[in-house]
């Protein structure tokens, strides 16, 4: 039985897919927090590369991937698609389980797919320094890799609890030449304010975003974001496009697509091209977005306009939100500890296209260990939420004696997250629900 489905490098997608061309109504625009009026694209160029802003508002169905970006992608893309036959056997399920392995990237996660084009566009426009935030460190290390390749300086504000939990992510960011700062920090007014109120603050992505934006605005640097925004999800659609080609080689089509969501980029990158293809073919596919019960943004959050950061420096986005002041418990899935959600994901949840599910980290790690012991790949804590959901679907198939093809967005490996696995194996991982 074939277990690995690879594409050749000449099969690398040459265009990104833009879901905005196929929505039945436009997304709600970002608002200027001062006037509550729609924010012009030109205003966003104070923070972001002009080309990224153009992509943010584009309604073209496909946008060409620059040849220079394609060349860098070829260091690791196309990524493999695996069938989890060992896991199927252990679960004694008629379901067929596949996973698209984004851990094959240089930095071990899907984040590199958008880091490379964002760094490239900034370089073309003459930007010499970027700032950003990172939760668990996947985005910070990916952007550090991309900036190093293009000769751009980078400062990364890393959520303090992850900075403490994941020292090797910190080392990777520094190895690629990035400067890393634990957030909240004394480098910015936003950070100093938080520390004056709570010197022991574990930090949050909202706080780290505030610090990164403040530093960019005060130094003339530009800011790059690893999730949430439309152009970021679009850059990730190489995942879904490749997956469709690989599923065709496997001779199957997904009945269910499962991914984890923090800001929504890896799940969006996988499911959006499949959604478009399924609609074109008239096929029914379940799309399941998973998140932690400790930060249940789409399962319990409100849909309204909110800031993307704690200090209220970003435009207002209409999205699922737990409130921009929300500081989640310090669970190990640092990439899923964000209060907000990509507006595209919010729209598709509202329209009933995506089903959100929340899980406790203890249940998630239990299945992550089983996955590692059967498939030999250690999932990142974030990815483990998708793995757990897929295994629950497969168990349901076993109970009902129902065949179903399940595709997991395997967003990254857990090689830098062994402290989390140590905690689980030692019985020290606590429930948050």
N, C-alpha and C positions, 0 to 999 in steps of 0.2 A: 504494500500500500504506500502510495506517495505521501510524504509528510511535509516536504518543503517545496514551495512554488516560487521560483525566482523569475524575474524579468531580466532581459539584457539591458545594457546601458543605453542602447538606442531606443529602448521603450520608455525612457524617462519622459514624463509629461513636459510639454513645451509651453503649456498655458496653465494659468490658474483659473479655477471656476469661481464665478461670482454669483452667489445666490440672489443678490439684489435684482438681477435681471428677471427672475422668475417668481418673485413674491407677488401675491395678488394685490398688494397695496404697499406703498413705500414705508420704510421704517420711520418711526418718529425721530425728528431731527434732534441733535444735541442743542441744549439751550445755554445762552449766556446767563450765568447765575445773577448778574447785576440787573439785567433788564427782563429776564424770563422770555426773551425773544430767541428765535432760531439763530444759532451761531453760524457765521459765514465760514466757508472753507478757508478763506484767507486768514482768518483769525487763528486757525489751528496751526498754520505754518510757523507761528512764533515758537511752537514746541516741537513739531514733527517735520520730517522731510517733506518737501512739497509734493513729491511723487506719491508718497504714502497717503497724503491728504487727498490727492486726486483719486487714488484707488479707494479710499474710504467712502467717497460719495458716488463713485462710478456705478452705472447701471449696465455696463457692457457685460455680456455673459462670460466672455473669456478675455483674459489679459495676458499678453505674452510674457514669458519668463525670460529676462535678459540672458544672452548667451554666457556672460560672465558668471551669472548666478547658477545657470545650468552646469557650468564647468565645476564649480565648487560642490554643487549637489552630487556630482558623480563620485566624490570621495566616499560616499556611503549609499547613495540611491541608485536604483530602486532598492528599497528594503524588503526583506523576505516576508512571505506569508507562510505560516506554519499551520498544520492541522494537529491538534492536540490529541492524538490517538491514545497515548498512554493515559491521559486524564479521562477520556471517554470510557476506557476500559475499567478504570478504578471506580468511576461513578456508575458503571453498568447502565449506561444511558443510550438510547437510540439516536440521540442528538449528535450532530457533527459539529465540533467546535474548532473554529479557526481563530488565529490571532495575528494581527499585522504588527510586526516587531520594530517599533521605532527606537528601541534601545540600541540599534545598530549604528546610530549616528556617532560622530566623534565624541560628543559629550554625554551620550547615553540617553537622550530623550528626543521627543518631537520638536522641542523648542528651536533647534538649529534651523529648521525649515523656514522660519520667519526671521531669525537673527541675521542670516546671510543677506537676504534682500534689503532688510532695513539698514544694515551697515553699508551695503553697496550704494543705496540711493543717497544716504547721507554723505558718503565719500564723494559721489558725483557732484553734489551741491556745495562742496568745499568745507563740510563740517569736520572739525578736527577733534572734538570731544563730545561724548555722549554720557548721559546719566540714565540710570534705571533703578528699579527695585527688583528684589527676588524673594520668593517665599522659601521653598526648600532648596533653592540654589540651581535648579535646572535651567531656568531662564538666564540667570546671571552668568553661569558658565558658558551657555550657548552664545550669548552676546559677546562675552569676553573672547571666545574663540574667533568669532566673526570679525570683531574689531582688530584683534591682533593680526589677522590675515590681511586687513586693509590699512593698517597703520593709523588707527583711530584710538585715542585715549578713552578710557571708560572708568566711571565711578559707579559702583554697585552698592546700594543700601539693602542689606539683607536683614530680614526679620530676625530680631535678636534671639528668640528661642531656637530658630533653625540654625543660626550662626553658632550657637552653643551645641546643638545636637549633631550637626553635620560638618565636622572640621575638614573633611576631605573635599567637600564641595567648595569650601573656602580656599583650600589649597589649589584646587583646579582653576578657580577664577584667577588667583594670583599667578599660577603657572602660565596662563595665557596672557598675563600682563595687566589684568584689571585690578583696580584699587577696590577694596571691599571694606565697608563700614557697617558695624552692627547698628540696627535701627530699633528704637529711637537713639539718636546720637546727639552730641553737643556741637555738631557741625552746622546745624540749621536752627532757625527760630522755631520751626515746627517741632523738631526733636527736643530742643531745650524746654519747650512748653510742656511736652508730655512728661519728660523726666522730672520737672519741678512738681508735677502733680502726682506722679507715681515713679519713683526712682527704680523700682523693680519691674517696670512694665516689660512683658514678654515681647511687645511689639505686635504689629499687624501689617498686612500688605497695604492697607489704607494709610498707615503712618509712613511706611517706607516710600510710598508713591509721593506723599507730600514732600518728604525730604529730597527726593530725586528731582521733582519739579522745581522746588525752591532753588536748589543748587544750579539747575540748568538756567533758570531765569535770571539768577544773580551773576552768572559767569559768562553768559553768551553761548553756552553749550546747547545742544539739542537733546531731546528726551526720546527714549524708545520704550515701547510697551510690549510685553510678551503675550498678552491675551486680550480678551474683551472686544477690542475694536474690530470693525468689519475687515480692514485690510489684513489684519493678523490672521483671522479665520480663513481668509481667502488664500494666503500663502500656504496654509496647512493643507489645502485641498489636493496637493500632490499625493497625500496619503490615500484618500478615497479613490482617486483616479487609478492609482496603481492597484489598489485592492480589487477594483472591478475587473481589471485585466487578469489578475491572478486567480480570482474566483472563476473566471471563465476557463482558465487552464485546468482548474480543479473540477470543472464540469458541474458546478453548483452555483446557487444564488442565495444570498443571505435572507433568512426569514426574520432574523433579529440582529440588530447592530447595537453593541453595548460599549459605552465609554464612560470615563470619569470626567467630571466637570468641576473646575475651580473658577476660571473665568470663561471657559468654554471652547478654547482654541483647538485642542487635540480632538475632542469629540466632533466639533464642527468640521474640522478638516477631513475626518473620516466619513461622516454621515451626509454632508451636503451634496457631494457628487453622487452618492448612492441614492439619496432622495430624488434628485433630478432624474437619474437613470430609471429608477423605479416608476416614477410618474410617467416618463416617456413610454415605458413598457406596459403600463397598467398593472404593476405588481404591488402587492401589499407587503410592507416591511415594518416591523416594530423597531422603534428607535428609543433606547432606554439610556437615560443620563443618570449617573450615580454620583452621590456626594456623601460626606460624613454627617452623621446626626449631630456632631459638634458644631457644624457650620452649614445648616440646612437651607441654603440660599433659595433654591427653587421649590423645595418641598414645603417650606414654612415662611419664606420671605414675602414681602408685599411687592406688587408691580407698581412702580411710580418713578418719577424723576428723582434722582439722587446724585450726590457727588461720588466720584470714584475714589476719593481720598479723604483722610481724616480732617485735614486742615482746610478743606473746602476751596481748593485751588483749581480743580478740574472743571470742565464743562459739566452740565447736568445731563445725565443719560436716563432714558426711560428703560428700566430693567427690573428684574427681581433683585430685591435688596433686603438685607437685615439691618440696614442703617449704617451710614458711613462712620459712625463712632463705635461700631461693634468690634470688640476684641475677642476672638474665639479662644477656646481652651487650647493649650499647647500640645495638640495631638501631633503624631509623627507625619501625617500627610500634609506637610507644609504648603504644597502647591494647591491644596483645596481649601485653604483657610481665608478665602476672600469673601467680603460681604456682598459683592455685586455679581452680575452675570452679563455675558455678552448680549446686547439687544437682539441679535439674530436668534440666539437660543431662547430668549424670553418670548419672542414672537411665535416661534414654533411650538413652545410649550402651551402658550395661550390658545393656539390654533389646534391643539390636540395631536400634533404630529409627533412630539417628543413626550415620553412618559418619564417623569423624574422619580427616583427612588433614593432613600437615604439609609445608610448602614452604620452600625457601631464598629469602631476600629477593632475590637476584640474578635468579632465574627469575621471581619475582613482579613485579619492576619491569620486566622485559623485556616481559611481557604488558600491564602497566599502560600503558606507553608506546604499545603498539599500540592498546590500547583508546582512549586519549586521541586518537590520530591518526585513528581511524576514527569514533568517536562524539562527539568534541569535548568530553567531560567528563573532567576529570582526577581519577582515583580517589585517595582517601586511601591511605596505605600499608597501613592495616589492611584497607580494602575491597579493595585490590588482591589480597589472598590469595583472596578469593571470586571475583574476576574471573578470576584465573589458573586456578582449579579449574574454573570454567565453560567457559573456553576449552579446557582439556584434555578435558573431556567432549565439547565440540563437535568437536574434532579426532578423537576416538575415533569419533564418529558418522560423520564423513567417511570414516574408514578402513573402517568396517563398512557404509557406505551405509544408516545407520539414522536415522530421524527421531526426535527427542526434543525435548520442550519443556522448556527450562531457565530457571529463575527465580533471579536473583541478588538477594540482599539488599545493595543498594548503600548502605552505612551512612553514607557521608559523602564530601564532595569533598576534594581535596588542595591547595586554594589556599594553605594555611598550611604546606605540606610541600615547598615547592619546593627547599629545600636537599637533601632526599633525592633528588629527581629530578636536581638538579645533580650530586650525587655519582655517581648511576648513569650519566648521560650522559658524565661525565668519566672513567668507568672506575674510580672510586674506591670503589665499593660492594663490600664483601667478602662472600664466602660464609661461612656459619656452620655448614655441615654438610659 
